[in-house]
Amino acid sequence: MGLLRMATRTAVVAGTATAVSNRVSRRQANRWSQQEDQQYQQQYAQQQQYAQPQYVQPQYVQAAPPPPAAPQKDTVTQLKELAELKEQGILTEAEFAAQKAKVLAM
């Protein structure tokens, strides 16, 4: 009878160990599954946040009209002013010639 009792005891211990091991495995699998679900939900929420861009209505700024062009002096008036500056000694002969050439080139 001792041998039968030992075999039964071994079977009970082995069965209990298997049951506990399976239960621990299931718990770990459930925890990992929950963690994966949470990560998936977070990723999905982030994707949805970026997938649906917020439409912002463009704002148009009305450009100010360009300032009016400065009125150009006629050629004769400009030449007279240059001649006066030359007579007053403000412009040298070379400067007068250069400015005169510019006015006539316009």
C-alpha positions as CSV (number, residue, x, y, z in Angstrom):
1,M,0.0,0.0,0.0
2,G,2.9,2.4,0.6
3,L,3.7,2.4,-3.1
4,L,0.1,3.2,-4.1
5,R,-0.1,6.0,-1.6
6,M,3.2,7.5,-2.9
7,A,2.0,7.3,-6.5
8,T,-1.3,8.9,-5.6
9,R,0.5,11.7,-3.6
10,T,2.8,12.3,-6.5
11,A,-0.1,12.5,-8.9
12,V,-1.9,15.0,-6.7
13,V,1.1,17.2,-6.2
14,A,1.9,17.1,-10.0
15,G,-1.8,17.9,-10.8
16,T,-1.8,20.8,-8.3
17,A,1.4,22.2,-9.7
18,T,0.1,22.0,-13.3
19,A,-3.1,23.7,-12.3
20,V,-1.3,26.5,-10.5
21,S,1.1,26.9,-13.4
22,N,-1.7,27.1,-15.9
23,R,-3.5,29.7,-13.7
24,V,-0.4,31.8,-13.4
25,S,0.1,31.6,-17.2
26,R,-3.5,32.7,-17.9
27,R,-3.1,35.7,-15.5
28,Q,0.1,36.8,-17.2
29,A,-1.5,36.4,-20.6
30,N,-4.5,38.5,-19.5
31,R,-2.3,41.2,-18.1
32,W,-0.2,41.3,-21.3
33,S,-3.4,41.4,-23.4
34,Q,-4.8,44.3,-21.3
35,Q,-1.5,46.2,-21.7
36,E,-1.5,45.6,-25.4
37,D,-5.1,46.8,-25.6
38,Q,-4.3,49.9,-23.7
39,Q,-1.3,50.6,-26.0
40,Y,-3.4,49.9,-29.1
41,Q,-6.1,52.3,-27.8
42,Q,-3.5,55.0,-27.1
43,Q,-2.0,54.6,-30.6
44,Y,-5.4,54.6,-32.2
45,A,-6.4,57.8,-30.3
46,Q,-3.2,59.5,-31.5
47,Q,-3.7,58.4,-35.1
48,Q,-7.3,59.8,-35.0
49,Q,-6.0,63.0,-33.5
50,Y,-3.6,63.5,-36.4
51,A,-5.8,61.9,-39.0
52,Q,-8.5,64.6,-38.7
53,P,-6.9,67.9,-39.3
54,Q,-8.6,70.9,-37.9
55,Y,-9.8,73.2,-40.7
56,V,-8.7,76.7,-40.2
57,Q,-10.3,79.3,-42.4
58,P,-7.6,81.3,-44.1
59,Q,-7.5,84.9,-43.2
60,Y,-7.0,87.4,-46.0
61,V,-5.1,90.6,-45.3
62,Q,-6.0,93.4,-47.5
63,A,-2.8,94.9,-48.9
64,A,-2.3,98.6,-48.6
65,P,-2.2,100.4,-51.9
66,P,1.3,101.4,-53.0
67,P,2.4,104.9,-52.3
68,P,2.1,107.3,-55.2
69,A,5.2,107.7,-57.2
70,A,7.2,110.8,-56.5
71,P,6.5,113.3,-59.3
72,Q,9.5,113.5,-61.6
73,K,11.0,116.9,-62.4
74,D,11.2,117.7,-66.0
75,T,14.6,117.6,-67.5
76,V,14.9,121.4,-68.0
77,T,14.2,122.1,-64.3
78,Q,16.8,119.5,-63.2
79,L,19.4,121.0,-65.4
80,K,18.7,124.5,-64.1
81,E,19.1,123.2,-60.5
82,L,22.4,121.5,-61.4
83,A,23.6,124.7,-63.1
84,E,22.7,126.8,-59.9
85,L,24.6,124.3,-57.7
86,K,27.6,124.6,-60.1
87,E,27.5,128.4,-60.0
88,Q,27.3,128.4,-56.2
89,G,30.5,126.2,-56.1
90,I,28.7,123.2,-54.5
91,L,29.4,121.0,-57.6
92,T,32.6,120.8,-59.5
93,E,32.8,120.7,-63.3
94,A,33.2,116.9,-63.3
95,E,30.3,116.4,-60.9
96,F,28.1,118.7,-62.9
97,A,28.9,116.8,-66.1
98,A,28.2,113.4,-64.4
99,Q,24.8,114.6,-63.0
100,K,23.9,116.2,-66.3
101,A,24.6,112.9,-68.2
102,K,22.4,111.1,-65.7
103,V,19.5,113.5,-66.1
104,L,19.8,113.4,-69.9
105,A,19.9,109.6,-69.9
106,M,16.5,109.3,-68.1
